[in-house]
């Protein structure tokens, strides 16, 4: 692949975080950034694709929009497959995995779409059918109103898999969601952060990465590293630039949990992420929290649903609100809460 070639790309983001992801892309200097349902479209070159995977905190995948065409029958779909430059993104020995969705189209059978495209891909690459393997190149095929959109995944494992979370607690928060929530709130590492129900430490670790300006994708592998046009020198240059831009964390990032197993998991994960010196984590119940001076942000992901018996939920959330108001009187407060009724019983200000 020519590194000067302009690519149409799409960053997949969780519902509600599209604007946050768009803001990240704008700060990275990407062109034609446009938030859409489910993510953000943008344009750039190969270096921009690498940088998006390296730096985006709130996105779950980065796709290259490979082809768009109208099609209403399977013979034409096969012929189109023969005309596409699959070799730009797929090595002859690399298996592929197609994820197909169809809606309001003549081509409605997802299995047959796969059976039609796969032989075309194999023929273009000059190979017999490749066996599906662990390192398969993921390809998304979306057919809506007879419009076929084919996208190539550049990320591989979802971007929330930063590589540091070795131990998890019940219902852990995804890293991309934790980072996206912090960015959506407007927390940028300039004021203290506290999670009084830290679980495996995701909010704390993502907060430390933001505070240190550390690229979240610095220590992982990506699908584009197996593409024919992989430029290892360019990647090393971008990674070195990222390392040179890191700063010291200058605010307190603190977490606690009443479960000693969770505290141990959070400490191990913080160490694995390289931020053990930037966070403080200890074991204490909510009722045992000392009052925090000054101002900052308190954020947590309280248990709900099956994580706590439904009969106990309202009483628990009422106590949670009381203790947070007591210990963090002048702090900004953010809770992940799936139920408006539960949020109301905390008597915290709802925005």
Secondary structure in CASP SS format (residue, H / E / C, confidence):
PFRMAT SS
TARGET T0000
AUTHOR 0000-0000-0000
METHOD secondary structure of the structure
MODEL  1
X C 1.00
X C 1.00
X C 1.00
X C 1.00
X C 1.00
X C 1.00
X E 1.00
X E 1.00
X E 1.00
X E 1.00
X E 1.00
X E 1.00
X E 1.00
X C 1.00
X C 1.00
X C 1.00
X C 1.00
X H 1.00
X H 1.00
X H 1.00
X H 1.00
X H 1.00
X H 1.00
X H 1.00
X H 1.00
X H 1.00
X H 1.00
X C 1.00
X C 1.00
X C 1.00
X E 1.00
X E 1.00
X E 1.00
X E 1.00
X E 1.00
X E 1.00
X C 1.00
X C 1.00
X E 1.00
X E 1.00
X E 1.00
X E 1.00
X E 1.00
X E 1.00
X C 1.00
X H 1.00
X H 1.00
X H 1.00
X H 1.00
X H 1.00
X H 1.00
X H 1.00
X H 1.00
X H 1.00
X H 1.00
X C 1.00
X C 1.00
X C 1.00
X E 1.00
X E 1.00
X E 1.00
X E 1.00
X E 1.00
X E 1.00
X E 1.00
X E 1.00
X E 1.00
X E 1.00
X E 1.00
X E 1.00
X C 1.00
X C 1.00
X C 1.00
X H 1.00
X H 1.00
X H 1.00
X H 1.00
X H 1.00
X H 1.00
X H 1.00
X H 1.00
X H 1.00
X H 1.00
X C 1.00
X C 1.00
X H 1.00
X H 1.00
X H 1.00
X C 1.00
X C 1.00
X C 1.00
X C 1.00
X C 1.00
X C 1.00
X C 1.00
X E 1.00
X E 1.00
X E 1.00
X E 1.00
X E 1.00
X E 1.00
X E 1.00
X E 1.00
X C 1.00
X C 1.00
X C 1.00
X C 1.00
X C 1.00
X C 1.00
X H 1.00
X H 1.00
X H 1.00
X H 1.00
X H 1.00
X H 1.00
X H 1.00
X H 1.00
X H 1.00
X H 1.00
X H 1.00
X H 1.00
X H 1.00
X H 1.00
X H 1.00
X H 1.00
X C 1.00
X C 1.00
X C 1.00
X C 1.00
X C 1.00
X C 1.00
X C 1.00
X C 1.00
X C 1.00
X C 1.00
X C 1.00
X E 1.00
X E 1.00
X E 1.00
X E 1.00
X E 1.00
X E 1.00
X E 1.00
X E 1.00
X C 1.00
X C 1.00
X E 1.00
X E 1.00
X E 1.00
X E 1.00
X E 1.00
X E 1.00
X E 1.00
X C 1.00
X C 1.00
X C 1.00
X C 1.00
X C 1.00
X C 1.00
X C 1.00
X C 1.00
X C 1.00
X C 1.00
X C 1.00
X C 1.00
X C 1.00
X C 1.00
X C 1.00
X C 1.00
X C 1.00
X C 1.00
X C 1.00
X C 1.00
X C 1.00
X H 1.00
X H 1.00
X H 1.00
X H 1.00
X H 1.00
X H 1.00
X H 1.00
X H 1.00
X H 1.00
X H 1.00
X H 1.00
X C 1.00
X C 1.00
X C 1.00
X C 1.00
X C 1.00
X C 1.00
X E 1.00
X E 1.00
X E 1.00
X E 1.00
X C 1.00
X C 1.00
X C 1.00
X C 1.00
X C 1.00
X C 1.00
X H 1.00
X H 1.00
X H 1.00
X H 1.00
X H 1.00
X H 1.00
X H 1.00
X H 1.00
X H 1.00
X H 1.00
X C 1.00
X C 1.00
X C 1.00
X C 1.00
X C 1.00
X C 1.00
X C 1.00
X C 1.00
X C 1.00
X C 1.00
X C 1.00
X H 1.00
X H 1.00
X H 1.00
X H 1.00
X C 1.00
X C 1.00
X C 1.00
X C 1.00
X C 1.00
X H 1.00
X H 1.00
X H 1.00
X H 1.00
X H 1.00
X H 1.00
X H 1.00
X H 1.00
X H 1.00
X H 1.00
X H 1.00
X H 1.00
X H 1.00
X C 1.00
X C 1.00
X C 1.00
X C 1.00
X C 1.00
X C 1.00
X C 1.00
X C 1.00
X E 1.00
X E 1.00
X E 1.00
X E 1.00
X E 1.00
X C 1.00
X C 1.00
X H 1.00
X H 1.00
X H 1.00
X H 1.00
X H 1.00
X H 1.00
X H 1.00
X H 1.00
X H 1.00
X H 1.00
X H 1.00
X H 1.00
X H 1.00
X H 1.00
X C 1.00
X C 1.00
X C 1.00
X C 1.00
X C 1.00
X E 1.00
X E 1.00
X E 1.00
X E 1.00
X E 1.00
X C 1.00
X C 1.00
X H 1.00
X H 1.00
X H 1.00
X C 1.00
X C 1.00
X C 1.00
X C 1.00
X C 1.00
X C 1.00
X C 1.00
X E 1.00
X E 1.00
X E 1.00
X E 1.00
X E 1.00
X C 1.00
X C 1.00
X C 1.00
X C 1.00
X H 1.00
X H 1.00
X H 1.00
X C 1.00
X C 1.00
X H 1.00
X H 1.00
X H 1.00
X H 1.00
X H 1.00
X H 1.00
X H 1.00
X H 1.00
X H 1.00
X H 1.00
X H 1.00
X H 1.00
X H 1.00
X H 1.00
X H 1.00
X H 1.00
X H 1.00
X H 1.00
X C 1.00
X C 1.00
X C 1.00
X C 1.00
X E 1.00
X E 1.00
X E 1.00
X E 1.00
X C 1.00
X C 1.00
X C 1.00
X C 1.00
X H 1.00
X H 1.00
X H 1.00
X H 1.00
X H 1.00
X H 1.00
X C 1.00
X C 1.00
X C 1.00
X C 1.00
X C 1.00
X C 1.00
END
